[in-house]
Structure formats: C-alpha cells, structure tokens
C-alpha cells in the first residue's frame, strides 16, 4: 500500500502530470479490453490492473463537483 501511495503522490505532483497519467491510464484500459480474450492479454493484465488501481486512487482524491447551483437554475 505504501508503494501505491508513493506512486500516487509522485503522479499528482502537479496538475499536468496528473492529467497526462489519467489520460494514459484510460488508454491502457481501453486497449487492454480491446485485446481480450487474446491469451497474450494475460501477460499484460498485471500492468493494466496497476494503471487502473492508481488511476482510481487519484480520482478518489478529487472531490465531486458541486452542481447544485446549476441544477437549481435548470429547475427554474
């Protein structure tokens, strides 16, 4: 867990790095899913899972946007 936390800290060092990582992690996930059920996917699974886990940890650090004001205007 410590290594994962250290990796997240390094990735979120600045917004540019964070954004680039999340984009890459999304690409890795899409490509991995696209090659399933190819047997070679098994070799790539640990890396794809790592990218995904780190991305989820990073996303969990960002609070959900407050859209209550916008929703109020929509309802009006």
mmCIF file of the N, C-alpha and C atoms, coordinates in Angstrom:
data_MODEL
# 
_entry.id   MODEL 
# 
loop_
_atom_site.group_PDB 
_atom_site.id 
_atom_site.type_symbol 
_atom_site.label_atom_id 
_atom_site.label_alt_id 
_atom_site.label_comp_id 
_atom_site.label_asym_id 
_atom_site.label_entity_id 
_atom_site.label_seq_id 
_atom_site.pdbx_PDB_ins_code 
_atom_site.Cartn_x 
_atom_site.Cartn_y 
_atom_site.Cartn_z 
_atom_site.occupancy 
_atom_site.B_iso_or_equiv 
_atom_site.pdbx_formal_charge 
_atom_site.auth_seq_id 
_atom_site.auth_comp_id 
_atom_site.auth_asym_id 
_atom_site.auth_atom_id 
_atom_site.pdbx_PDB_model_num 
ATOM 1   N N  . UNK A 1 1  ? 0.827   -1.186  0.000   1.00 0.00 ? 1  UNK A N  1 
ATOM 2   C CA . UNK A 1 1  ? 0.000   0.000   0.000   1.00 0.00 ? 1  UNK A CA 1 
ATOM 3   C C  . UNK A 1 1  ? 0.873   1.252   0.000   1.00 0.00 ? 1  UNK A C  1 
ATOM 4   N N  . UNK A 1 2  ? 1.967   1.187   0.724   1.00 0.00 ? 2  UNK A N  1 
ATOM 5   C CA . UNK A 1 2  ? 2.863   2.345   0.785   1.00 0.00 ? 2  UNK A CA 1 
ATOM 6   C C  . UNK A 1 2  ? 3.418   2.677   -0.595  1.00 0.00 ? 2  UNK A C  1 
ATOM 7   N N  . UNK A 1 3  ? 3.794   1.655   -1.347  1.00 0.00 ? 3  UNK A N  1 
ATOM 8   C CA . UNK A 1 3  ? 4.322   1.893   -2.689  1.00 0.00 ? 3  UNK A CA 1 
ATOM 9   C C  . UNK A 1 3  ? 3.262   2.520   -3.598  1.00 0.00 ? 3  UNK A C  1 
ATOM 10  N N  . UNK A 1 4  ? 2.017   2.057   -3.467  1.00 0.00 ? 4  UNK A N  1 
ATOM 11  C CA . UNK A 1 4  ? 0.938   2.648   -4.255  1.00 0.00 ? 4  UNK A CA 1 
ATOM 12  C C  . UNK A 1 4  ? 0.723   4.109   -3.873  1.00 0.00 ? 4  UNK A C  1 
ATOM 13  N N  . UNK A 1 5  ? 0.721   4.372   -2.568  1.00 0.00 ? 5  UNK A N  1 
ATOM 14  C CA . UNK A 1 5  ? 0.545   5.746   -2.101  1.00 0.00 ? 5  UNK A CA 1 
ATOM 15  C C  . UNK A 1 5  ? 1.690   6.644   -2.565  1.00 0.00 ? 5  UNK A C  1 
ATOM 16  N N  . UNK A 1 6  ? 2.903   6.120   -2.534  1.00 0.00 ? 6  UNK A N  1 
ATOM 17  C CA . UNK A 1 6  ? 4.055   6.889   -3.011  1.00 0.00 ? 6  UNK A CA 1 
ATOM 18  C C  . UNK A 1 6  ? 3.933   7.183   -4.506  1.00 0.00 ? 6  UNK A C  1 
ATOM 19  N N  . UNK A 1 7  ? 3.466   6.193   -5.260  1.00 0.00 ? 7  UNK A N  1 
ATOM 20  C CA . UNK A 1 7  ? 3.286   6.384   -6.704  1.00 0.00 ? 7  UNK A CA 1 
ATOM 21  C C  . UNK A 1 7  ? 2.227   7.446   -6.977  1.00 0.00 ? 7  UNK A C  1 
ATOM 22  N N  . UNK A 1 8  ? 1.138   7.401   -6.233  1.00 0.00 ? 8  UNK A N  1 
ATOM 23  C CA . UNK A 1 8  ? 0.075   8.406   -6.397  1.00 0.00 ? 8  UNK A CA 1 
ATOM 24  C C  . UNK A 1 8  ? 0.620   9.795   -6.088  1.00 0.00 ? 8  UNK A C  1 
ATOM 25  N N  . UNK A 1 9  ? 1.362   9.927   -5.016  1.00 0.00 ? 9  UNK A N  1 
ATOM 26  C CA . UNK A 1 9  ? 1.938   11.219  -4.650  1.00 0.00 ? 9  UNK A CA 1 
ATOM 27  C C  . UNK A 1 9  ? 2.848   11.754  -5.758  1.00 0.00 ? 9  UNK A C  1 
ATOM 28  N N  . UNK A 1 10 ? 3.629   10.885  -6.349  1.00 0.00 ? 10 UNK A N  1 
ATOM 29  C CA . UNK A 1 10 ? 4.525   11.306  -7.432  1.00 0.00 ? 10 UNK A CA 1 
ATOM 30  C C  . UNK A 1 10 ? 3.727   11.737  -8.658  1.00 0.00 ? 10 UNK A C  1 
ATOM 31  N N  . UNK A 1 11 ? 2.627   11.035  -8.934  1.00 0.00 ? 11 UNK A N  1 
ATOM 32  C CA . UNK A 1 11 ? 1.817   11.345  -10.105 1.00 0.00 ? 11 UNK A CA 1 
ATOM 33  C C  . UNK A 1 11 ? 1.061   12.653  -9.934  1.00 0.00 ? 11 UNK A C  1 
ATOM 34  N N  . UNK A 1 12 ? 0.565   12.925  -8.728  1.00 0.00 ? 12 UNK A N  1 
ATOM 35  C CA . UNK A 1 12 ? -0.238  14.134  -8.526  1.00 0.00 ? 12 UNK A CA 1 
ATOM 36  C C  . UNK A 1 12 ? 0.611   15.335  -8.141  1.00 0.00 ? 12 UNK A C  1 
ATOM 37  N N  . UNK A 1 13 ? 1.900   15.228  -8.377  1.00 0.00 ? 13 UNK A N  1 
ATOM 38  C CA . UNK A 1 13 ? 2.819   16.319  -8.050  1.00 0.00 ? 13 UNK A CA 1 
ATOM 39  C C  . UNK A 1 13 ? 2.348   17.649  -8.634  1.00 0.00 ? 13 UNK A C  1 
ATOM 40  N N  . UNK A 1 14 ? 1.859   17.618  -9.875  1.00 0.00 ? 14 UNK A N  1 
ATOM 41  C CA . UNK A 1 14 ? 1.276   18.812  -10.477 1.00 0.00 ? 14 UNK A CA 1 
ATOM 42  C C  . UNK A 1 14 ? 0.107   18.385  -11.363 1.00 0.00 ? 14 UNK A C  1 
ATOM 43  N N  . UNK A 1 15 ? -0.755  19.339  -11.702 1.00 0.00 ? 15 UNK A N  1 
ATOM 44  C CA . UNK A 1 15 ? -1.968  19.019  -12.458 1.00 0.00 ? 15 UNK A CA 1 
ATOM 45  C C  . UNK A 1 15 ? -1.660  18.465  -13.847 1.00 0.00 ? 15 UNK A C  1 
ATOM 46  N N  . UNK A 1 16 ? -0.606  18.949  -14.459 1.00 0.00 ? 16 UNK A N  1 
ATOM 47  C CA . UNK A 1 16 ? -0.255  18.489  -15.800 1.00 0.00 ? 16 UNK A CA 1 
ATOM 48  C C  . UNK A 1 16 ? 0.116   17.003  -15.791 1.00 0.00 ? 16 UNK A C  1 
ATOM 49  N N  . UNK A 1 17 ? 0.920   16.611  -14.829 1.00 0.00 ? 17 UNK A N  1 
ATOM 50  C CA . UNK A 1 17 ? 1.323   15.216  -14.708 1.00 0.00 ? 17 UNK A CA 1 
ATOM 51  C C  . UNK A 1 17 ? 0.122   14.341  -14.379 1.00 0.00 ? 17 UNK A C  1 
ATOM 52  N N  . UNK A 1 18 ? -0.718  14.802  -13.491 1.00 0.00 ? 18 UNK A N  1 
ATOM 53  C CA . UNK A 1 18 ? -1.912  14.067  -13.098 1.00 0.00 ? 18 UNK A CA 1 
ATOM 54  C C  . UNK A 1 18 ? -2.824  13.853  -14.304 1.00 0.00 ? 18 UNK A C  1 
ATOM 55  N N  . UNK A 1 19 ? -3.086  14.903  -15.044 1.00 0.00 ? 19 UNK A N  1 
ATOM 56  C CA . UNK A 1 19 ? -3.965  14.814  -16.206 1.00 0.00 ? 19 UNK A CA 1 
ATOM 57  C C  . UNK A 1 19 ? -3.393  13.863  -17.251 1.00 0.00 ? 19 UNK A C  1 
ATOM 58  N N  . UNK A 1 20 ? -2.094  13.968  -17.518 1.00 0.00 ? 20 UNK A N  1 
ATOM 59  C CA . UNK A 1 20 ? -1.443  13.097  -18.502 1.00 0.00 ? 20 UNK A CA 1 
ATOM 60  C C  . UNK A 1 20 ? -1.537  11.641  -18.068 1.00 0.00 ? 20 UNK A C  1 
ATOM 61  N N  . UNK A 1 21 ? -1.308  11.366  -16.789 1.00 0.00 ? 21 UNK A N  1 
ATOM 62  C CA . UNK A 1 21 ? -1.378  9.991   -16.302 1.00 0.00 ? 21 UNK A CA 1 
ATOM 63  C C  . UNK A 1 21 ? -2.785  9.431   -16.462 1.00 0.00 ? 21 UNK A C  1 
ATOM 64  N N  . UNK A 1 22 ? -3.789  10.204  -16.072 1.00 0.00 ? 22 UNK A N  1 
ATOM 65  C CA . UNK A 1 22 ? -5.161  9.719   -16.158 1.00 0.00 ? 22 UNK A CA 1 
ATOM 66  C C  . UNK A 1 22 ? -5.556  9.436   -17.606 1.00 0.00 ? 22 UNK A C  1 
ATOM 67  N N  . UNK A 1 23 ? -5.093  10.263  -18.532 1.00 0.00 ? 23 UNK A N  1 
ATOM 68  C CA . UNK A 1 23 ? -5.372  10.007  -19.949 1.00 0.00 ? 23 UNK A CA 1 
ATOM 69  C C  . UNK A 1 23 ? -4.703  8.716   -20.403 1.00 0.00 ? 23 UNK A C  1 
ATOM 70  N N  . UNK A 1 24 ? -3.471  8.527   -20.015 1.00 0.00 ? 24 UNK A N  1 
ATOM 71  C CA . UNK A 1 24 ? -2.743  7.311   -20.392 1.00 0.00 ? 24 UNK A CA 1 
ATOM 72  C C  . UNK A 1 24 ? -3.371  6.070   -19.758 1.00 0.00 ? 24 UNK A C  1 
ATOM 73  N N  . UNK A 1 25 ? -3.773  6.184   -18.517 1.00 0.00 ? 25 UNK A N  1 
ATOM 74  C CA . UNK A 1 25 ? -4.398  5.050   -17.837 1.00 0.00 ? 25 UNK A CA 1 
ATOM 75  C C  . UNK A 1 25 ? -5.699  4.664   -18.530 1.00 0.00 ? 25 UNK A C  1 
ATOM 76  N N  . UNK A 1 26 ? -6.448  5.644   -18.980 1.00 0.00 ? 26 UNK A N  1 
ATOM 77  C CA . UNK A 1 26 ? -7.681  5.368   -19.713 1.00 0.00 ? 26 UNK A CA 1 
ATOM 78  C C  . UNK A 1 26 ? -7.372  4.646   -21.017 1.00 0.00 ? 26 UNK A C  1 
ATOM 79  N N  . UNK A 1 27 ? -6.332  5.095   -21.726 1.00 0.00 ? 27 UNK A N  1 
ATOM 80  C CA . UNK A 1 27 ? -5.934  4.430   -22.973 1.00 0.00 ? 27 UNK A CA 1 
ATOM 81  C C  . UNK A 1 27 ? -5.502  2.990   -22.731 1.00 0.00 ? 27 UNK A C  1 
ATOM 82  N N  . UNK A 1 28 ? -4.727  2.775   -21.673 1.00 0.00 ? 28 UNK A N  1 
ATOM 83  C CA . UNK A 1 28 ? -4.266  1.420   -21.349 1.00 0.00 ? 28 UNK A CA 1 
ATOM 84  C C  . UNK A 1 28 ? -5.462  0.510   -21.089 1.00 0.00 ? 28 UNK A C  1 
ATOM 85  N N  . UNK A 1 29 ? -6.427  0.996   -20.333 1.00 0.00 ? 29 UNK A N  1 
ATOM 86  C CA . UNK A 1 29 ? -7.617  0.202   -20.018 1.00 0.00 ? 29 UNK A CA 1 
ATOM 87  C C  . UNK A 1 29 ? -8.390  -0.138  -21.287 1.00 0.00 ? 29 UNK A C  1 
ATOM 88  N N  . UNK A 1 30 ? -8.586  0.849   -22.154 1.00 0.00 ? 30 UNK A N  1 
ATOM 89  C CA . UNK A 1 30 ? -9.328  0.605   -23.397 1.00 0.00 ? 30 UNK A CA 1 
ATOM 90  C C  . UNK A 1 30 ? -8.597  -0.395  -24.291 1.00 0.00 ? 30 UNK A C  1 
ATOM 91  N N  . UNK A 1 31 ? -7.302  -0.233  -24.425 1.00 0.00 ? 31 UNK A N  1 
ATOM 92  C CA . UNK A 1 31 ? -6.533  -1.140  -25.269 1.00 0.00 ? 31 UNK A CA 1 
ATOM 93  C C  . UNK A 1 31 ? -6.548  -2.552  -24.685 1.00 0.00 ? 31 UNK A C  1 
ATOM 94  N N  . UNK A 1 32 ? -6.387  -2.642  -23.374 1.00 0.00 ? 32 UNK A N  1 
ATOM 95  C CA . UNK A 1 32 ? -6.408  -3.953  -22.734 1.00 0.00 ? 32 UNK A CA 1 
ATOM 96  C C  . UNK A 1 32 ? -7.746  -4.653  -22.977 1.00 0.00 ? 32 UNK A C  1 
ATOM 97  N N  . UNK A 1 33 ? -8.843  -3.933  -22.801 1.00 0.00 ? 33 UNK A N  1 
ATOM 98  C CA . UNK A 1 33 ? -10.164 -4.529  -23.025 1.00 0.00 ? 33 UNK A CA 1 
ATOM 99  C C  . UNK A 1 33 ? -10.348 -4.914  -24.490 1.00 0.00 ? 33 UNK A C  1 
ATOM 100 N N  . UNK A 1 34 ? -9.744  -4.140  -25.386 1.00 0.00 ? 34 UNK A N  1 
ATOM 101 C CA . UNK A 1 34 ? -9.892  -4.410  -26.817 1.00 0.00 ? 34 UNK A CA 1 
ATOM 102 C C  . UNK A 1 34 ? -9.192  -5.701  -27.232 1.00 0.00 ? 34 UNK A C  1 
ATOM 103 N N  . UNK A 1 35 ? -8.133  -6.077  -26.544 1.00 0.00 ? 35 UNK A N  1 
ATOM 104 C CA . UNK A 1 35 ? -7.401  -7.275  -26.947 1.00 0.00 ? 35 UNK A CA 1 
ATOM 105 C C  . UNK A 1 35 ? -7.928  -8.549  -26.284 1.00 0.00 ? 35 UNK A C  1 
ATOM 106 N N  . UNK A 1 36 ? -8.853  -8.391  -25.349 1.00 0.00 ? 36 UNK A N  1 
ATOM 107 C CA . UNK A 1 36 ? -9.453  -9.576  -24.727 1.00 0.00 ? 36 UNK A CA 1 
ATOM 108 C C  . UNK A 1 36 ? -10.291 -10.313 -25.751 1.00 0.00 ? 36 UNK A C  1 
ATOM 109 N N  . UNK A 1 37 ? -10.397 -11.567 -25.758 1.00 0.00 ? 37 UNK A N  1 
ATOM 110 C CA . UNK A 1 37 ? -9.859  -12.585 -24.878 1.00 0.00 ? 37 UNK A CA 1 
ATOM 111 C C  . UNK A 1 37 ? -8.547  -13.189 -25.376 1.00 0.00 ? 37 UNK A C  1 
ATOM 112 N N  . UNK A 1 38 ? -7.769  -12.456 -26.106 1.00 0.00 ? 38 UNK A N  1 
ATOM 113 C CA . UNK A 1 38 ? -6.489  -12.964 -26.602 1.00 0.00 ? 38 UNK A CA 1 
ATOM 114 C C  . UNK A 1 38 ? -5.656  -13.491 -25.435 1.00 0.00 ? 38 UNK A C  1 
ATOM 115 N N  . UNK A 1 39 ? -5.068  -14.672 -25.565 1.00 0.00 ? 39 UNK A N  1 
ATOM 116 C CA . UNK A 1 39 ? -4.258  -15.254 -24.484 1.00 0.00 ? 39 UNK A CA 1 
ATOM 117 C C  . UNK A 1 39 ? -3.082  -14.362 -24.061 1.00 0.00 ? 39 UNK A C  1 
ATOM 118 N N  . UNK A 1 40 ? -2.576  -13.553 -24.980 1.00 0.00 ? 40 UNK A N  1 
ATOM 119 C CA . UNK A 1 40 ? -1.467  -12.658 -24.618 1.00 0.00 ? 40 UNK A CA 1 
ATOM 120 C C  . UNK A 1 40 ? -1.899  -11.585 -23.625 1.00 0.00 ? 40 UNK A C  1 
ATOM 121 N N  . UNK A 1 41 ? -3.210  -11.352 -23.527 1.00 0.00 ? 41 UNK A N  1 
ATOM 122 C CA . UNK A 1 41 ? -3.719  -10.358 -22.576 1.00 0.00 ? 41 UNK A CA 1 
ATOM 123 C C  . UNK A 1 41 ? -3.349  -10.729 -21.144 1.00 0.00 ? 41 UNK A C  1 
ATOM 124 N N  . UNK A 1 42 ? -3.238  -12.018 -20.867 1.00 0.00 ? 42 UNK A N  1 
ATOM 125 C CA . UNK A 1 42 ? -2.881  -12.463 -19.512 1.00 0.00 ? 42 UNK A CA 1 
ATOM 126 C C  . UNK A 1 42 ? -1.525  -11.920 -19.085 1.00 0.00 ? 42 UNK A C  1 
ATOM 127 N N  . UNK A 1 43 ? -0.616  -11.803 -20.029 1.00 0.00 ? 43 UNK A N  1 
ATOM 128 C CA . UNK A 1 43 ? 0.710   -11.267 -19.711 1.00 0.00 ? 43 UNK A CA 1 
ATOM 129 C C  . UNK A 1 43 ? 0.650   -9.779  -19.367 1.00 0.00 ? 43 UNK A C  1 
ATOM 130 N N  . UNK A 1 44 ? -0.315  -9.082  -19.952 1.00 0.00 ? 44 UNK A N  1 
ATOM 131 C CA . UNK A 1 44 ? -0.430  -7.638  -19.747 1.00 0.00 ? 44 UNK A CA 1 
ATOM 132 C C  . UNK A 1 44 ? -1.348  -7.264  -18.591 1.00 0.00 ? 44 UNK A C  1 
ATOM 133 N N  . UNK A 1 45 ? -2.091  -8.223  -18.081 1.00 0.00 ? 45 UNK A N  1 
ATOM 134 C CA . UNK A 1 45 ? -3.080  -7.959  -17.036 1.00 0.00 ? 45 UNK A CA 1 
ATOM 135 C C  . UNK A 1 45 ? -2.500  -7.254  -15.801 1.00 0.00 ? 45 UNK A C  1 
ATOM 136 N N  . UNK A 1 46 ? -1.377  -7.695  -15.247 1.00 0.00 ? 46 UNK A N  1 
ATOM 137 C CA . UNK A 1 46 ? -0.868  -7.019  -14.047 1.00 0.00 ? 46 UNK A CA 1 
ATOM 138 C C  . UNK A 1 46 ? -0.571  -5.537  -14.273 1.00 0.00 ? 46 UNK A C  1 
ATOM 139 N N  . UNK A 1 47 ? 0.001   -5.207  -15.424 1.00 0.00 ? 47 UNK A N  1 
ATOM 140 C CA . UNK A 1 47 ? 0.289   -3.799  -15.710 1.00 0.00 ? 47 UNK A CA 1 
ATOM 141 C C  . UNK A 1 47 ? -1.003  -3.005  -15.899 1.00 0.00 ? 47 UNK A C  1 
ATOM 142 N N  . UNK A 1 48 ? -1.961  -3.579  -16.622 1.00 0.00 ? 48 UNK A N  1 
ATOM 143 C CA . UNK A 1 48 ? -3.233  -2.889  -16.849 1.00 0.00 ? 48 UNK A CA 1 
ATOM 144 C C  . UNK A 1 48 ? -3.958  -2.654  -15.527 1.00 0.00 ? 48 UNK A C  1 
ATOM 145 N N  . UNK A 1 49 ? -3.918  -3.637  -14.659 1.00 0.00 ? 49 UNK A N  1 
ATOM 146 C CA . UNK A 1 49 ? -4.567  -3.505  -13.352 1.00 0.00 ? 49 UNK A CA 1 
ATOM 147 C C  . UNK A 1 49 ? -3.875  -2.435  -12.516 1.00 0.00 ? 49 UNK A C  1 
ATOM 148 N N  . UNK A 1 50 ? -2.567  -2.399  -12.549 1.00 0.00 ? 50 UNK A N  1 
ATOM 149 C CA . UNK A 1 50 ? -1.824  -1.379  -11.802 1.00 0.00 ? 50 UNK A CA 1 
ATOM 150 C C  . UNK A 1 50 ? -2.197  0.022   -12.277 1.00 0.00 ? 50 UNK A C  1 
ATOM 151 N N  . UNK A 1 51 ? -2.220  0.222   -13.596 1.00 0.00 ? 51 UNK A N  1 
ATOM 152 C CA . UNK A 1 51 ? -2.620  1.525   -14.134 1.00 0.00 ? 51 UNK A CA 1 
ATOM 153 C C  . UNK A 1 51 ? -4.005  1.901   -13.634 1.00 0.00 ? 51 UNK A C  1 
ATOM 154 N N  . UNK A 1 52 ? -4.913  0.946   -13.666 1.00 0.00 ? 52 UNK A N  1 
ATOM 155 C CA . UNK A 1 52 ? -6.292  1.185   -13.253 1.00 0.00 ? 52 UNK A CA 1 
ATOM 156 C C  . UNK A 1 52 ? -6.404  1.513   -11.765 1.00 0.00 ? 52 UNK A C  1 
ATOM 157 N N  . UNK A 1 53 ? -5.705  0.765   -10.937 1.00 0.00 ? 53 UNK A N  1 
ATOM 158 C CA . UNK A 1 53 ? -5.750  0.989   -9.486  1.00 0.00 ? 53 UNK A CA 1 
ATOM 159 C C  . UNK A 1 53 ? -5.202  2.373   -9.141  1.00 0.00 ? 53 UNK A C  1 
ATOM 160 N N  . UNK A 1 54 ? -4.074  2.740   -9.744  1.00 0.00 ? 54 UNK A N  1 
ATOM 161 C CA . UNK A 1 54 ? -3.501  4.061   -9.483  1.00 0.00 ? 54 UNK A CA 1 
ATOM 162 C C  . UNK A 1 54 ? -4.454  5.166   -9.941  1.00 0.00 ? 54 UNK A C  1 
ATOM 163 N N  . UNK A 1 55 ? -5.060  4.987   -11.102 1.00 0.00 ? 55 UNK A N  1 
ATOM 164 C CA . UNK A 1 55 ? -5.993  6.000   -11.610 1.00 0.00 ? 55 UNK A CA 1 
ATOM 165 C C  . UNK A 1 55 ? -7.188  6.152   -10.671 1.00 0.00 ? 55 UNK A C  1 
ATOM 166 N N  . UNK A 1 56 ? -7.715  5.038   -10.175 1.00 0.00 ? 56 UNK A N  1 
ATOM 167 C CA . UNK A 1 56 ? -8.851  5.115   -9.252  1.00 0.00 ? 56 UNK A CA 1 
ATOM 168 C C  . UNK A 1 56 ? -8.466  5.796   -7.943  1.00 0.00 ? 56 UNK A C  1 
ATOM 169 N N  . UNK A 1 57 ? -7.270  5.513   -7.442  1.00 0.00 ? 57 UNK A N  1 
ATOM 170 C CA . UNK A 1 57 ? -6.807  6.173   -6.221  1.00 0.00 ? 57 UNK A CA 1 
ATOM 171 C C  . UNK A 1 57 ? -6.690  7.681   -6.443  1.00 0.00 ? 57 UNK A C  1 
ATOM 172 N N  . UNK A 1 58 ? -6.203  8.075   -7.600  1.00 0.00 ? 58 UNK A N  1 
ATOM 173 C CA . UNK A 1 58 ? -6.060  9.501   -7.918  1.00 0.00 ? 58 UNK A CA 1 
ATOM 174 C C  . UNK A 1 58 ? -7.438  10.142  -8.040  1.00 0.00 ? 58 UNK A C  1 
ATOM 175 N N  . UNK A 1 59 ? -8.338  9.489   -8.739  1.00 0.00 ? 59 UNK A N  1 
ATOM 176 C CA . UNK A 1 59 ? -9.694  10.045  -8.905  1.00 0.00 ? 59 UNK A CA 1 
ATOM 177 C C  . UNK A 1 59 ? -10.412 10.162  -7.565  1.00 0.00 ? 59 UNK A C  1 
ATOM 178 N N  . UNK A 1 60 ? -10.146 9.251   -6.650  1.00 0.00 ? 60 UNK A N  1 
ATOM 179 C CA . UNK A 1 60 ? -10.815 9.298   -5.352  1.00 0.00 ? 60 UNK A CA 1 
ATOM 180 C C  . UNK A 1 60 ? -10.366 10.498  -4.514  1.00 0.00 ? 60 UNK A C  1 
ATOM 181 N N  . UNK A 1 61 ? -9.230  11.079  -4.856  1.00 0.00 ? 61 UNK A N  1 
ATOM 182 C CA . UNK A 1 61 ? -8.729  12.245  -4.127  1.00 0.00 ? 61 UNK A CA 1 
ATOM 183 C C  . UNK A 1 61 ? -9.397  13.545  -4.560  1.00 0.00 ? 61 UNK A C  1 
ATOM 184 N N  . UNK A 1 62 ? -10.059 13.518  -5.725  1.00 0.00 ? 62 UNK A N  1 
ATOM 185 C CA . UNK A 1 62 ? -10.697 14.706  -6.261  1.00 0.00 ? 62 UNK A CA 1 
ATOM 186 C C  . UNK A 1 62 ? -12.154 14.712  -5.826  1.00 0.00 ? 62 UNK A C  1 
ATOM 187 N N  . UNK A 1 63 ? -12.584 15.759  -5.109  1.00 0.00 ? 63 UNK A N  1 
ATOM 188 C CA . UNK A 1 63 ? -13.979 15.804  -4.667  1.00 0.00 ? 63 UNK A CA 1 
ATOM 189 C C  . UNK A 1 63 ? -14.917 15.955  -5.860  1.00 0.00 ? 63 UNK A C  1 
ATOM 190 N N  . UNK A 1 64 ? -16.101 15.412  -5.713  1.00 0.00 ? 64 UNK A N  1 
ATOM 191 C CA . UNK A 1 64 ? -17.108 15.537  -6.767  1.00 0.00 ? 64 UNK A CA 1 
ATOM 192 C C  . UNK A 1 64 ? -17.491 17.008  -6.916  1.00 0.00 ? 64 UNK A C  1 
ATOM 193 N N  . UNK A 1 65 ? -17.699 17.474  -8.136  1.00 0.00 ? 65 UNK A N  1 
ATOM 194 C CA . UNK A 1 65 ? -18.054 18.885  -8.323  1.00 0.00 ? 65 UNK A CA 1 
ATOM 195 C C  . UNK A 1 65 ? -19.437 19.176  -7.756  1.00 0.00 ? 65 UNK A C  1 
ATOM 196 N N  . UNK A 1 66 ? -19.592 20.378  -7.235  1.00 0.00 ? 66 UNK A N  1 
ATOM 197 C CA . UNK A 1 66 ? -20.872 20.807  -6.687  1.00 0.00 ? 66 UNK A CA 1 
ATOM 198 C C  . UNK A 1 66 ? -21.684 21.433  -7.817  1.00 0.00 ? 66 UNK A C  1 
ATOM 199 N N  . UNK A 1 67 ? -22.717 20.725  -8.242  1.00 0.00 ? 67 UNK A N  1 
ATOM 200 C CA . UNK A 1 67 ? -23.536 21.220  -9.345  1.00 0.00 ? 67 UNK A CA 1 
ATOM 201 C C  . UNK A 1 67 ? -24.909 21.683  -8.868  1.00 0.00 ? 67 UNK A C  1 
ATOM 202 N N  . UNK A 1 68 ? -25.064 21.873  -7.576  1.00 0.00 ? 68 UNK A N  1 
ATOM 203 C CA . UNK A 1 68 ? -26.364 22.241  -7.023  1.00 0.00 ? 68 UNK A CA 1 
ATOM 204 C C  . UNK A 1 68 ? -26.847 23.582  -7.574  1.00 0.00 ? 68 UNK A C  1 
ATOM 205 N N  . UNK A 1 69 ? -25.926 24.542  -7.774  1.00 0.00 ? 69 UNK A N  1 
ATOM 206 C CA . UNK A 1 69 ? -26.321 25.843  -8.319  1.00 0.00 ? 69 UNK A CA 1 
ATOM 207 C C  . UNK A 1 69 ? -26.836 25.689  -9.746  1.00 0.00 ? 69 UNK A C  1 
ATOM 208 N N  . UNK A 1 70 ? -26.133 24.919  -10.532 1.00 0.00 ? 70 UNK A N  1 
ATOM 209 C CA . UNK A 1 70 ? -26.548 24.684  -11.919 1.00 0.00 ? 70 UNK A CA 1 
ATOM 210 C C  . UNK A 1 70 ? -27.889 23.966  -11.959 1.00 0.00 ? 70 UNK A C  1 
ATOM 211 N N  . UNK A 1 71 ? -28.047 22.952  -11.105 1.00 0.00 ? 71 UNK A N  1 
ATOM 212 C CA . UNK A 1 71 ? -29.304 22.214  -11.073 1.00 0.00 ? 71 UNK A CA 1 
ATOM 213 C C  . UNK A 1 71 ? -30.462 23.116  -10.656 1.00 0.00 ? 71 UNK A C  1 
ATOM 214 N N  . UNK A 1 72 ? -30.194 24.029  -9.745  1.00 0.00 ? 72 UNK A N  1 
ATOM 215 C CA . UNK A 1 72 ? -31.208 24.983  -9.332  1.00 0.00 ? 72 UNK A CA 1 
ATOM 216 C C  . UNK A 1 72 ? -31.657 25.863  -10.490 1.00 0.00 ? 72 UNK A C  1 
ATOM 217 N N  . UNK A 1 73 ? -30.695 26.302  -11.287 1.00 0.00 ? 73 UNK A N  1 
ATOM 218 C CA . UNK A 1 73 ? -31.029 27.123  -12.460 1.00 0.00 ? 73 UNK A CA 1 
ATOM 219 C C  . UNK A 1 73 ? -31.786 26.315  -13.502 1.00 0.00 ? 73 UNK A C  1 
ATOM 220 N N  . UNK A 1 74 ? -31.435 25.046  -13.658 1.00 0.00 ? 74 UNK A N  1 
ATOM 221 C CA . UNK A 1 74 ? -32.144 24.190  -14.602 1.00 0.00 ? 74 UNK A CA 1 
ATOM 222 C C  . UNK A 1 74 ? -33.587 24.016  -14.172 1.00 0.00 ? 74 UNK A C  1 
ATOM 223 N N  . UNK A 1 75 ? -33.797 23.824  -12.878 1.00 0.00 ? 75 UNK A N  1 
ATOM 224 C CA . UNK A 1 75 ? -35.155 23.647  -12.375 1.00 0.00 ? 75 UNK A CA 1 
ATOM 225 C C  . UNK A 1 75 ? -35.999 24.901  -12.524 1.00 0.00 ? 75 UNK A C  1 
ATOM 226 N N  . UNK A 1 76 ? -35.353 26.073  -12.433 1.00 0.00 ? 76 UNK A N  1 
ATOM 227 C CA . UNK A 1 76 ? -36.099 27.334  -12.601 1.00 0.00 ? 76 UNK A CA 1 
ATOM 228 C C  . UNK A 1 76 ? -36.588 27.426  -14.020 1.00 0.00 ? 76 UNK A C  1 
# 
